[in-house]
Amino acid sequence: MLEDGKRAKAKLQTISVTGGLLRLAKSLSQGDFVEVAFQTQSGPVRGMAEMLTPVRAATDGALQPFRFVALGDDDHRALRMVVDSAADRSFQGIRSSQWTAPKSV
């Protein structure tokens, strides 16, 4: 939700414990404060975020990063769990598909 009470739909592209990247129909102004809300496997996350400089504007929308400026304890916990879970899956995929044991000489 935007600061003035209006709503804007966005698709969450990337998320971390400090912020993320949204795909929006139209970019917001850098420095806008917005409420970001999304559902995760660990529960809902809702917090206040500051919009950063858009990284790309295209005919299909804009990619715009944001940083969290306020998250409740439960929201932070759910966010941390989903980020840690994704990192674990990514690490396991790299380890199992790209790791080779050192050859002895």
Secondary structure, DSSP 8 states (H G I E B T S, - for coil): --TTS----EEEEEE-SSEEEEEESS---TT-EEEEEEEETTEEEEEEEEE---SEEETTEEEEEEEEEEE-HHHHHHHHHHHHHHHHHHHHHHHHHH-------
